[in-house]
Amino acid sequence: MYLAVGCGAAIGALARYVVTLLFGGGSVFGVVGGTLAVNIVGSFVIGLFATLSGPDGRLLVSPTVRQFVMSGICGGFTTFSLASLDTLLLILAGDAAGAALYLGMTIVLSLGAVWLGHAIAAWVNR
């Protein structure tokens, strides 16, 4: 189980790095946009997979595969701790409004994404 979670986390972290590069890498928008994107996508994927592979789900996977995807890949991919740092950096740069907007978008859009993933999977499970 530990190896599965660790390998999944490595995959998720590499995917997160690629997304940040795709958003512009070193620029403030690249870092913040990339972090926001991975939190939204990761929330959607974990909501979808958790529901599809849960006790009432249509996707039969072992507990190891479930942890590989959810704790490993999604845990390595999503970056709320990095989102917290990005928010602080925006505040320290004097952009309190941008920090509030970014944090609000992260929370609202990520919760919306996890709900959407769950809703789609619940529909598939019917």
C-alpha positions in Angstrom: 0.0 0.0 0.0 2.8 2.4 0.9 4.5 1.8 -2.4 1.3 2.3 -4.3 0.6 5.6 -2.6 4.2 6.8 -3.0 4.2 5.9 -6.7 0.9 7.6 -7.2 2.1 10.7 -5.4 5.2 10.9 -7.7 2.9 10.7 -10.8 0.6 13.4 -9.3 3.5 15.7 -8.4 5.0 15.4 -11.9 1.6 16.1 -13.5 1.2 19.2 -11.2 4.6 20.5 -12.3 3.7 20.0 -16.0 0.4 21.9 -15.5 2.2 24.8 -13.9 4.6 24.9 -16.8 1.7 24.9 -19.2 0.3 28.0 -17.4 3.4 30.0 -17.8 5.8 28.6 -15.2 7.7 31.4 -13.5 5.1 34.2 -13.9 2.7 35.0 -11.0 -0.2 34.0 -13.2 1.5 30.8 -14.2 2.1 29.7 -10.6 -1.3 30.9 -9.3 -3.2 29.7 -12.4 -1.5 26.3 -12.4 -2.2 25.8 -8.7 -5.8 26.8 -9.2 -6.2 24.5 -12.1 -4.8 21.4 -10.4 -6.9 22.0 -7.3 -10.1 22.1 -9.5 -9.1 19.1 -11.7 -7.9 17.1 -8.7 -11.1 17.8 -6.8 -13.2 16.7 -9.8 -11.1 13.5 -10.2 -11.2 12.5 -6.5 -15.0 13.1 -6.4 -15.5 11.0 -9.5 -13.2 8.2 -8.5 -14.3 8.0 -4.9 -17.9 7.6 -5.9 -17.3 5.2 -8.8 -15.0 3.0 -6.7 -17.0 3.2 -3.4 -19.1 0.5 -2.0 -22.0 1.2 -4.3 -19.9 2.1 -7.3 -19.6 0.4 -10.6 -15.8 0.4 -10.7 -14.5 -2.5 -8.8 -10.9 -1.8 -7.7 -8.8 -3.1 -4.8 -8.2 -0.9 -1.8 -4.6 -0.5 -3.0 -5.7 0.9 -6.4 -8.2 3.1 -4.6 -5.4 4.6 -2.4 -3.0 4.8 -5.4 -5.5 7.1 -7.2 -7.0 9.0 -4.3 -4.2 9.4 -1.8 -1.3 9.0 -4.2 -2.2 10.7 -7.6 -4.8 13.1 -6.3 -2.8 13.9 -3.2 0.4 14.5 -5.1 -1.5 16.5 -7.8 -3.5 18.8 -5.7 -1.7 21.5 -3.9 -3.7 23.2 -1.2 -0.5 23.9 0.8 0.9 25.5 -2.2 -2.3 27.5 -2.7 -1.9 28.8 0.8 1.6 29.9 0.0 0.5 31.5 -3.2 -2.2 33.4 -1.3 0.4 34.7 1.2 2.7 35.7 -1.5 0.0 37.7 -3.2 -0.8 39.4 0.1 2.9 40.2 0.7 3.1 41.6 -2.8 0.3 44.1 -1.8 -2.5 42.4 -3.8 -4.9 41.6 -1.0 -7.9 41.7 -3.4 -6.2 39.3 -5.7 -5.4 37.0 -2.8 -9.0 37.0 -1.7 -10.2 36.4 -5.2 -7.8 33.5 -5.7 -8.5 31.9 -2.4 -12.3 32.2 -2.9 -12.0 30.8 -6.4 -9.9 27.9 -5.2 -12.4 26.9 -2.5 -15.6 27.5 -4.5 -14.4 26.0 -7.8 -12.8 23.0 -6.1 -15.9 22.3 -4.1 -17.9 22.6 -7.3 -15.6 20.2 -9.1 -15.7 17.6 -6.4 -19.5 17.8 -6.4 -19.6 17.5 -10.2 -17.3 14.5 -10.1 -19.5 12.9 -7.5 -22.7 13.7 -9.4 -21.4 12.2 -12.6 -20.2 9.1 -10.9 -23.5 8.7 -9.0 -25.3 9.0 -12.3 -23.0 6.3 -13.9 -23.5 4.1 -10.9 -27.3 4.0 -11.4 
